[in-house]
């Protein structure tokens, strides 16, 4: 999911389509990308700073979400239903108004409900919270390219969120949440740029940079890591 602007708590009157997708049950969102990180989540939902780590069967996360335009833009993490995949992320409650506002903002996505039986909680709970649990699914897969590469700053946000969860939840640490996040994410690409502010001294702005780099090397391999190019990448200079 994209790193994005805050949603106002006051939404406009709901459409018939929005009303039909609501229920009297508590509402929850499953965040699988930048929403894993507390600060990023708070920018989108100020009240959603706290969330519970979880594993969902039947959801594939991958690098295939783009916002085409005239300027530069990265490829983001997206997700689709896929019986053979698992996806770790976070579950947090939202009000009906917040959910309606998010529906409006994420008009390019399809909001899909997650079957409670497909969820394993990593916060010590024996079962997923009672209510409707949703994730925003991509309707198309568009892979990373020269024009729309993976960017390290976005990778850092996601993996920093994973490390936060490992620090706060013993079961997430036991699950090796950050490593699993990388391993279960599909469509890693050679089109990947290191856009950190100080790429050769990243710890100044990214305290977990060394840990993140070590995880990427461990899971993806040193060859894949060495192909990440400091921005501007060679293909951008031609």
N, C-alpha and C positions, 0 to 999 in steps of 0.2 A: 504494500500500500504506500501511497505517496506521502512524503513529508509535506504538510500543508498548513493552511491558515486555520485560525480558530473558528469554531462554529458558534454563532450566537445562540444563546439559550432560548430566545423567542423565535419560533418558527411561524411561517404563514399557515393559514388554514389548510389542513391536509386534503389531498385529492382523494377521490373514491378508491383509486388504486392503492394509495398509502394506507387508507383506513382498512382496506380488505386484508392487508398483510399484517395488521396489528392483531393482538389478542389481549385478553385480560391478564395474561401471565406476565411476570417480570421479564424485562428485555435485557439481553446481553450481546456484546460484540466479541468475536474472536479476532484479535489482531495478530497478524502473522509477519509484518514487516517492521517499519519504523515505529509502529505503535507498541512494540515490545519494550522500547526504552521509555523510562518514566517521564523525562523532560519532554520528549517528542510527543508522548501521549497527552501530557498536560497542555501542550500548545494547541492540540486539537480539541481536547475535552479537559478544561481546567479541573473539573471535579473527578477526573479519572486517573489520578496519579497512582492509585494502588490497583493492582491487577494480579490475578492468580495464574501461575504457569500451568500449561496443560498440553497434552498431546492429542491430536485429532487424527483418526484413521479416515481415509477416503478423501483427503484434500492434498493436492499437489501445489507446492510453492515453487516459483521459478522466476528467472529473469526474463519476463516477457510482457511487461506493462510499460507502455509509452504514452506520451502526450505530444503527438505530432504538432509541429509549428514551424515558424520561419527561423527562429533562433536556435541556440544550443539547448539541448535537454538530454537528461540521462535516461537509461532504461531502469525502471523500478521493479521491485518485487510484486508479482501478481500471484493469483491462486485460482485453481479450477478444481472441480470435483473429479476425483480419480480413485477408483476403488483400490488400486495397487500401491498407493502412496500414503505416507503419514506426514504430518506437519506439526511442529511444535510452535507455540505462541502463547498469548495471554488472553484470559477472559475477564471482562469487566462489565459492570452494570451501566445501563444508560436509561434515561427517561424516554417516554414515548415521543416527547418533543425533540429530544436530541437525535433519536433514531430517524425521525421524519426529516430533520434538517440534514442529516448525513445522507439519507436517500437522495435528497435534492442535489447535494454537492457531488455525489458519486453516481451521477446519472449514466455514466458509461459502463457501470458495473451492474451485475445482477445479484441482488441480495438473496442468498441461499441459507436455508435453515440446516443446522447440524443436528444429526440424531444424537440424543444424549448417550446412547449406548456406545457411540464411537469415541467418546471422550474419556481420557484418563487424566485426573487431576494430579498435579505435582505440588500442591500446597498442604497436603495431609488429609484433604477431604476424601471420603470414600466414593463420592459420586459428584458429577457435575451439578452446578446450582440448578434448582428447579426453575423452569421458565423457557423462553424462546432464545436460543443461542444462534446468532447469525454470523456469516462472513460474507465479504463482498467478492464475488467471483468475476474474473475477466470473461468477456464474451469472445475475445480473440487473443491469440498469442502472437506477439510481435517481438522477435528476438533482438538482442543487442547488436549494434552495427557501428560502423565508423562514426556515423552522425549521432547515434544514440547509444553511447557506451555505458557500461557499468562504471560508477564513480566511487572512489574509495571513501569519500566523506559519508556517503549513504551506507556503505558497508559498515563503517565504523559505528554509526548510530545504532544499526541493528545488532551488531555483535556486542557493543557496550551494554545494550539492554539485556542481552543474554547473560553477560557476566554479572550484571546487577541481580538478576534472578538467581544465579548460582550462589551469590553472596548472601541472599536473603532467605532462600528455601533449600534445606538439606536435600530434599528429593530432586530438585532441579540440578543441584550439584552432583548428586549420585547419577543422574541421567546424563551428565555431561552435556548440559543444555546447549552451550555455545557450539561445541563440536557437532552435536546432532543437527543444529540449525544449518550449519554449512553443508553437512553430509546429505541432508534431506532436501536441500534446495537444488533445483534442476537448472540446466542451461547456463552454467557459468561459461564465460566467453573470453576469447583473446582480446576482444574489444573492451578494454578495462583501463581506466586512467587513474593515476594517483593524484588527486586534486587537494590533498591536505595542504594547509597553509604553509607549513614548513616541512616538506616531504622528507628531508634528510634529518630533521630534528622534530619529528611529529609529536613527541611526548609533551612539548610545550602546550599544545592545544588538545592533544588526544592522550591523556594519561595512560590509557590501556593499549596504546599503539603497539608496543612490543608483544604483549600477550595476544592481541588480535592477529598480528603478522605471524606469530608462531602457530596459532590455530589454523590459519589459512594454509601455511606450508605443510602442517601435519596432515590436513585432510585432503587438500587439492594437489599437493606435491610442489617441490621446489621449482620445477620447470614452469608450471602454471603461474606461480608467484613471480618468477623472474620476467614473465612477459608483461606484467603490469607496467605501464609507461607513465613516467612523470609528465604531467600536463605542462605545455601542449604536447600531445603524442606525436610520433613521427608522421602518422598519416594526416595529422592536422596541419603540419608545416609544409605540405606539398601544394 
